[in-house]
Amino acid sequence: MAERRRFARRLTTRLLITILVFSTVAVLAITGFGFYHAYSTDYQSRIADLKQQSQARVEREQAPFLQAQNNTQLLAEAFLRDYQRFRDDPKIIAQFDQWFVPSDGILRMHPSFAEGRYIAQRYYKGLTGFLGHYELPYNDELKARVVLASETLAAFAPAWQNDFANTHISMPENILLHYAPAKPWGLLADSKLDIRRGAVVAATLQANNPARVAAWTGLYYDLSAKYWAVTYQHPVDFNGQHLITPSHDLYLSQIIERLITPFKNLSSHFIFNPHGQLIASPNQLPEETQFSGVLHVDRLLNPWYAELFSLIENTPPSLKNPVMIMPEDDEYIYIITLMPGPDWYYVTRYPAAQIRWAAITSAIAQALQSLILLLFIMGIVFWFIRRQVALPLRRLVNVADMIAEGKFQEASRATIADSHARSEIGLLNRTMHDMAKRIEDHQQDLIEQIEKRTAELAKANVALERLAHVDGLTGAMNRRAFDRDLQNAIAQANKGAAKLELILLDVDFFKLYNDNQGHLAGDHVLKQIVATLQGVTDAGIYRYGGEEIAVLCNAVGNNDSCAGLAERLRSSIQALAIPHPDSSFAVVTVSVGVAYHRYGKDSNALILEADKALYVAKNKGRNCVHLNS
Ligand SMILES: Nc1nc2c(ncn2[C@@H]2O[C@H](COP(=O)(O)OP(=O)(O)OP(=O)(O)O)[C@@H](O)[C@H]2O)c(=O)[nH]1
């Protein structure tokens, strides 16, 4: 029984361990793969995020650059339109002398254009002009060009004053027309200034820019304005002649400040232009002041800039696709984004360990989730197996024990609990229930049958017993019964419980009766005698020998009662009056010998005494009783 319980427990435990082992192996494999996958996915996703963040920042900051390009294009087209129509107009040419007046040995636009004035219903303000020393005299074309350029500038620039600090138009004749309401540059500029010597205007001259491309200058420090700026310059030629260069200055302090602001204090940012000039760096660069914005990486003391720029040149980004660079032995990764407009390379430097660590943390978190999920599932499986398998199995084992112990009724009641379950266990339970019930019914049948058969057997035994001790002819008890009863009676008598008397009766002249009346008639006589004796007494009547009858009388009273019985027996036979022609009494009679038991006398002695008494009765003439006293 205990073995069966242990087996049930072992089965459940083994089932759980098997599930646990296989699940653990599966989860570890999946977690391992998941960890690797989560790590690489997270790593890639963080790189993609960095690219996206850089791209978004660049796109946000590129607007003023693109607007500057559009604006200068607009100015160029408007100017060219007017120039082709009015360059020979005498009124325009004549205006030159009214608008531009001598100052410090050069010409400057009349200060009223800066302060505010109306000319032909157009309001001019914030406009200044610097016409520096020029080696040739001004001809009509130049005069008309300066006036038309001034008008173009006055027409468009005020609309942009909120977006750009200034708008200006330079000319290769050392002329600069300037719109900036806050600062009358044309009135303030040193008369000895030759703007063509400055890098900005110089870059627009045909000699320096034979391809005639519009471009952004490198970063420079505007000494007069005291800020870092870049200038977009759009050279405009007509019939091979360089007429004007509309341009915007774009103050970069705020833009650059925004661009080099780190992401979450982890990144640092650099900006290069395609010519290898450093536009911005988070580091303090003393060289900046030395080179006034022409900071070529080769001229920087730190070779790291040149190496980085060379890597960027090897894998340049496109407008939509930033690239990632991972230099060997470098603890950073670099995202290079192309900034449209000035075509700058915007570099985002980010610690590689930070990305790896974040990816590992994320992968570990996912792995932990998987493990927690495994534990949760195992918990549910454990609970399910315990509730749905282990407990019902244990109950079934108990039921099996009950059946083994023969407690079928208990077993059939105990199986009710899980019998409603639809599982195999429920089915097994119902089967056990049916089995216990059937065994119980069969056992009940068997018990009833055994009881019935036992009763029948007892009855048969009683009959058999009776048959074994009854004489077949007369119905009196036979000699075997006599011997048994005599022994018992003597034993009782020896204990003093009762007195005992043995009466022996013998049919008189029976040989003659047989001989003359026939043996069958003799049998009939014997039957009649026994029946008669039984009618006279309840004492045991035995067929002791052929025609000898014994009567055991357990007399409680005195000897007379047994003597009286012997006499009543004798007379009852005589009274039958069965004719016996060969008897001296003419009827069938019996002689009777009686012997009394005395303490210590055994059965043989008692029988012998009774025999002697009978012998005496015979000798006395028969049909009489003799007591052997
Ligand atoms: N019909 C019949 N006769 C029996 C049976 N058993 C014994 N006998 C006969 O009983 C007779 C007994 O005879 P005995 O005892 O010799 O003498 P008796 O003729 O009875 O004479 P006394 O006893 O001296 O009166 C025998 O002839 C037996 O054959 C029996 O079962 N049926």
PDBQT file of the ligand as one rigid body, heavy atoms in Angstrom, charges set to zero:
ROOT
HETATM    1  N1  LIG A 701     -38.197 -60.641  10.913  1.00  0.00    +0.000 N 
HETATM    2  C1  LIG A 701     -37.009 -60.315  11.491  1.00  0.00    +0.000 A 
HETATM    3  N2  LIG A 701     -36.440 -61.206  12.290  1.00  0.00    +0.000 NA
HETATM    4  C2  LIG A 701     -35.256 -60.899  12.930  1.00  0.00    +0.000 A 
HETATM    5  C3  LIG A 701     -34.603 -59.684  12.736  1.00  0.00    +0.000 A 
HETATM    6  N3  LIG A 701     -33.463 -59.688  13.491  1.00  0.00    +0.000 NA
HETATM    7  C4  LIG A 701     -33.384 -60.858  14.142  1.00  0.00    +0.000 A 
HETATM    8  N4  LIG A 701     -34.465 -61.617  13.835  1.00  0.00    +0.000 N 
HETATM    9  C5  LIG A 701     -34.788 -62.920  14.275  1.00  0.00    +0.000 C 
HETATM   10  O1  LIG A 701     -35.037 -62.948  15.629  1.00  0.00    +0.000 OA
HETATM   11  C6  LIG A 701     -34.875 -64.278  16.081  1.00  0.00    +0.000 C 
HETATM   12  C7  LIG A 701     -34.254 -64.269  17.420  1.00  0.00    +0.000 C 
HETATM   13  O2  LIG A 701     -34.365 -65.474  17.927  1.00  0.00    +0.000 OA
HETATM   14  P1  LIG A 701     -33.725 -65.957  19.259  1.00  0.00    +0.000 P 
HETATM   15  O3  LIG A 701     -33.189 -64.806  19.954  1.00  0.00    +0.000 OA
HETATM   16  O4  LIG A 701     -32.697 -67.061  18.930  1.00  0.00    +0.000 OA
HETATM   17  O5  LIG A 701     -34.868 -66.640  20.092  1.00  0.00    +0.000 OA
HETATM   18  P2  LIG A 701     -36.408 -66.414  20.254  1.00  0.00    +0.000 P 
HETATM   19  O6  LIG A 701     -37.027 -67.176  19.157  1.00  0.00    +0.000 OA
HETATM   20  O7  LIG A 701     -36.745 -64.980  20.184  1.00  0.00    +0.000 OA
HETATM   21  O8  LIG A 701     -36.671 -66.936  21.619  1.00  0.00    +0.000 OA
HETATM   22  P3  LIG A 701     -36.462 -66.239  23.012  1.00  0.00    +0.000 P 
HETATM   23  O9  LIG A 701     -35.644 -65.031  22.748  1.00  0.00    +0.000 OA
HETATM   24  O10 LIG A 701     -35.740 -67.100  23.791  1.00  0.00    +0.000 OA
HETATM   25  O11 LIG A 701     -37.821 -65.904  23.355  1.00  0.00    +0.000 OA
HETATM   26  C8  LIG A 701     -34.054 -64.928  15.006  1.00  0.00    +0.000 C 
HETATM   27  O12 LIG A 701     -34.829 -65.967  14.361  1.00  0.00    +0.000 OA
HETATM   28  C9  LIG A 701     -33.679 -63.826  14.069  1.00  0.00    +0.000 C 
HETATM   29  O13 LIG A 701     -33.618 -64.276  12.721  1.00  0.00    +0.000 OA
HETATM   30  C10 LIG A 701     -35.212 -58.761  11.853  1.00  0.00    +0.000 A 
HETATM   31  O14 LIG A 701     -34.741 -57.712  11.672  1.00  0.00    +0.000 OA
HETATM   32  N5  LIG A 701     -36.405 -59.120  11.308  1.00  0.00    +0.000 N 
ENDROOT
TORSDOF 0
